[in-house]
Amino acid sequence: MRISRRASDLATSSTLALDGRVKALIAGGADVVNMAVGEPNFPAPAAAAAAAIAKIESGHVRYTPAAGTPELRRALAEHLTATREHPFAPEHVVVCHSGKHALSGALLCLVEPGDDVLVPLPAWVSYVELIRLAGGRPVEIAPIGGARPDLAAIRAAITPATRGILLNTPNNPSGYVWTRDEVRELSALAIEHDLWILSDEIYRRLIFDDTTFTSPLAFAAELPGLAERVVIIDGASKSFAMTGYRIGFAAGPPDLIAAITRLHSQTTGSPNAVSMAAYEAVLREEPPEVEAMRAEYAARRALLLAGLTELGLEYVRPDGAFYAFPDVRPYCDERGAAGFCEDLLDEVGLALVPGDAFCLEGYVRLSYALSMERVEEALVRLGRFLESRRAAT
Ligand code: GLU
């Protein structure tokens, strides 16, 4: 069968592919610490499970409006108003099957063939592929020190073909949280050059120490015209540990939301009714599990960062998400970080994602969404591996 160029050119999600490979190894009896996938190892909050079960038992599990139930859209608008320093109404929100679904829908509705979209690196695996799928050209902008946005380089990369910017704070894979000044500067640039900002805020709730999260919408009052060009992507997967529920949303100007809704009405119908009930339950009142999970991530993060520092690895301090992204260039051969990760898996049974997956060679992503014991074990294995590399040179 002849496969379309569009699909042939599309790469498989490398994080999901690697996770599948590692899980198969573990199922086959291999002793592997899986730090590859960014998936919480906690169950979803009890309130989510209870609402999902009640929904199923009610028997009213039917198609819903393509944009999601009015109740969930209202709950999301209230949640956004409370968390983004900007007022939202239900018509600013479309419920989607996940953050990824919201992102692909937004890109398909915003990007014309030949448009440039700026992607500050490192960037989560799906951004560049989804921009290409929409017919656009991802323009990758190298960071400072492996994680910090280079705003001068972002400004210099803008051309008449540039239409938008992909912002992701806290960042996957680096955990870097953009400062308020950085987000403000980017927002001002968007206005100056008539660009949209697609702001992936899926890790917003996972912030550590005294760091604060800033959405570009925080500057909407100060920068007229900004609210009309910002689209927020978020969902239940990370902060609520609801990955398998597959539920998220896009929020932005009503004309874009209506366009995404039209697209999804044709491609995916309506979002999952059971998951929408579960999502609404955790949005109405934040369940205690959410802060408990965040506190547990904070403890794991402290352990991991202390371990990486002790091993002599350099990294930009990750103040959000559940990742660290150290520089492993001193330990790489000509195969780069991909070879480093291959050998690490083969020799000591530790699975990490090479930076190439995030368009940045020479770094590796460690996910600490796993127990303290496994984080400790991962550090022991990484230490052993680095030691053998040092001994070999
Ligand atoms: N977002 C997670 C990750 O980066 C899950 C896998 C994926 O969708 O890429 O590992």
Residues whose N, C-alpha, C, O or C-beta is under 5 A from the ligand:
A	BS01	LIG	T15 L16 A36 V37 G38
